[in-house]
Amino acid sequence: MPHLSAKQVAEMVGGEVLGPGDVAIDDLKTLQSAAEGDLAVLRDAKGKAEAESCGASVMVTPVKLESYGGTQVVCPDAESALAALLEVFAAERHPRPEGVSPRASVSPTARLGTDVAIGEFAVVSEEAEIG
């Protein structure tokens, strides 16, 4: 998982940090399952009551929460912030393949460009040109 700080999250999503900016984040979780070391996102003000009792160390929120005990990253467009954060955490969980997987089937007549990745179970036919 990416190891981020609240300050780094705020920079990524264009938000304002309320609380310590050096709080470490190891994972992105839902409001219901987040605990210490996690980041959660309140997508809109409707879930404000639930967010106030969330156990996440850091929360991205569109509005300031009065009784939330962790660091807040206030970002008016929390939906877009969530999308950006999901990309960061997904890239870490599912890294881009590199090279040609030994489980791929690549024709000897296929032409592969530089920095081409062929994943598991892919089939590259005769005379195919990739990259």
N, C-alpha and C positions, 0 to 999 in steps of 0.2 A: 504494500500500500504506500501511497505517497505520504511523506512526512512533511506536513505543512504547518505553518503558524497562522494564527488568526489574522495577523497583519498581511501575510501572503494571500490569504483568502480574500481579504478586503481589496487588495490590489487587483486580484484577478477579476472580481465582480464589480468593481467600482463602488464599493461600500465604505462606510465609516465605522471604525472600531470603537466600541464602547466597552472599556475594561482593558485588561492586560493584552497587548498585542502579541506577546511571545508565547501564548498558550499553544501547546503542541496538539496536533490533530493527526490521528492515525487512520481513521476510517469515516465514511459517510454512511449515516444510518437514518432510519425514520424517527419521527418524534417519539413514537412509542417504544422503540428498541434502543435508542441512543443512551450511552453511558459515558463515564469519564474517559477522555481521550478521543471521543467521537465528535463529529460535526453533524448537525441536523439543520434542516431548512424548513422554515415556516413560509409556505407559499403565499398565503394571504391572511389578512387580519381575522378571518372567521375562526381560525384555529388558535387564536391567541390564548384562550384559557388553558388549552391542552399544552401549549408551548411553555407556559409559565412553570409547569412542573416537570418539564423535560430534563433528563439527566445528562445531556450532552455538555461537553466542556465549552463548545462554541456553537452558536446558532446564527445562521443568516436569516434575517427577518425584515419584512418591509416596514415595520413600525417598531419603535422602542418598546420593550417589554419592561414593565415596572418591577415585577417581583421575580424575574428570571435570575438565577444565581450565577450563571456563567458569563463568558464574554459574548457580546453581541456584535454582529456585523450587520449594520442597518443598510439595506439596499432596497430602494423603492421597487425595483423590478426583480423580486426574488424568484419568479418563475424562470427568467433568463439566467439568473445566477445558478439555479439548480441545474439547468441544462449544461452550462459551462463546467460546473463541478462534476457532473456525471461523466463528461468526456474525460476529465483528468483522472478520475478514479477508475473508469472503465479501461483506459489505456494501460494502467498499471496491472489490472486484473487479467486483461487479455492482450498481451503484447503482440505487436505485429510480427508475423513470421519472417524469418530471414533465410535466404538461400532456398534450396530445393529439399523438401521433406523426403526422407527415404521411403515414405509411404505414398508418395505421388507417383503417377505413371506418366513419364515424359518420353515422347518418341525421340529416337536418336536423330531424326531429321528436323526436329523443332529447333528454332533459333530463339535463344533467351538473351535479352539485353542485360546490361549491368544493373546491379541492385534490384533484380527481379526476385520476388518471393513467390514460391509455389508451395501451397499448404498441403496438409495431409489429405489423401484421397482425391486430389485434383488429377484431372486427365488433360494432358496437352497432346493433341493429335499430330500426325505427320505433317510436316511443312508449316506448322503453326509458327507465328512470329509474335513474341510477347516482349514489350518494352522496346 
